[in-house]
Amino acid sequence: MDITEYVEKYMPNYVAYLEQNPELKMLCTSTDDEGKTHYYQICMLGDSVRDPWQGYMYRRDWIVKYATPTDYVWDWDSDTVKKNGHPEVTPLSEAKKQNNLTGWKKNEVTSFSASDGDDPDNTYEDNVIFPSGTSDPLTISDWEWMFEAFDKAIAERGWDDAYDISISYMGNSTLGDLVSSFGGGNGYYYINDGTVEYDGTSENFKTYTECMQNWYDQGWLDKQFYTRTDIFYMINTTGVSQGKVGLWSAYTGTALGSVIRDTCMDESDKEDAYAMAAPLPINDTYGSDAQKFKDPDCMYHDSRKAAALGVTNKCEDKDLATLFTFFDWTYTMEGALLTNLGLTEEQISETKLDPNLYEEYGYKGSYELTTGDDGKPLYTQLIPLDDAVGGAVTATRMCVGLQLNGNTDDYTIEQDESAVLKHAYELWTKYEDTGSASDYASLLNSDDSQTWSTMQTTVRDYMSQNLPQVIRGEKTWDEYVAGMEANDPSSVCELLQKQIDKAK
């Protein structure tokens, strides 16, 4: 059904939210030739970006055991780093070669040590400092410093099927992520300052490829990467769980913190293996200045437009006023709290529940509301995240309403999350995703969508067949570009550009 009249009459909260978020409105509405807005769907909308369910992780314990602290690290208190965000010359090897240590300082840490505490996922501590002078990896040279430590760990264990890092069988992830660390983009179709571009033949992507070539030659990159057809967050899950990979992308719950100990093959790893999150690195090593010290701008995040709900004409004789009034209520804070979290103890006492899962499983309510130290509402969840009851007492499967992702400045949702996971969320959302174009593809009409899909298939097929050869040194970059440009991948950019221009 065209539900425009019902939405406009009975859903003021929904309409107002879309007006306040025009980038979402264009994804949830249609515009006819006369410029009139129509509603054919009601979209579940995130009030902010969702916490990632996957990201890069690395063997922190291997850093503690096998990494040698560099004699110099970035001096974040120096005028140079305060002004530029980095020393005059990086990485350290190049700074020494040029005899220019402006922005560097002597490293006071000469050896690393760690302590688990009584609850490793919450009490783990160490004194690791990366060449960038930070406690978390920041740059490409930080990653390469880690790889050297991983090589020592792998060699000591005598493994010939272990490695430091792997990548997609195609040679990159078209979602962006690591590719975007080399000046931005994703080696595919992305939005660059409002303009849809094909990035697969750019200098940024060439720089990424040069880095992967070096990692392959150094033995840091999985020599069998081109044979692993798993999706990007599941590459060699067996090797990861066995503790044979230094840095990888995976689900949050598979290996983060001390979880990985249970499945490690090496006996010493079973005792103290520990995985921590890594943000996407900043390139400080490869390419020209145009590719260095640029924030990644294209990475994988769930869209704020989630599921959508439609209404068929079989509902025309129903009480649609009540139905749409209810829909609208789920876009208020009161309604969103119920659909996302469930009922409070007070609400339960005022409601007849049959069955009463709260009573059956011993929970007084789904959450408590207090005021946080910052003076803002604090919603503390009372049902552990790993308890299925939490999902049973919410209405998130109704595909309607606001998703309370907890990443606005208006309130805080306190969940039963470990310290290592909370820190992971901070690192994985360190940079803003402005380049992803996938949402806009859903707006294409059938003809344009077919054209778009056909070109995507052509590009991906060519990439998967040829890019691994470039990384392995079997084909030159210029040969790769010539073959790709013969497909004219930029010809479909205008299809998405029309949608981007509408959004403007």
PyMOL commands that set and color helices and strands:
alter all, ss='L'
color gray80, all
select helices_A, chain A and resi 4-10+12-20+22-28+60-66+79-84+92-97+120-123+140-157+177-181+203-218+225-227+232-234+237-241+252-255+259-263+267-272+289-291+313-315+320-329+333-340+345-349+357-361+389-392+396-398+419-428+438-441+446-471+477-485+489-503
alter helices_A, ss='H'
color red, helices_A
select strands_A, chain A and resi 30-31+37-38+42-46+54-59+72-74+104-106+114-115+125-126+189-192+195-198+247-251+275-277+305-309+367-371+377-381+402-403+412-414
alter strands_A, ss='S'
color yellow, strands_A
deselect
rebuild
show_as cartoon
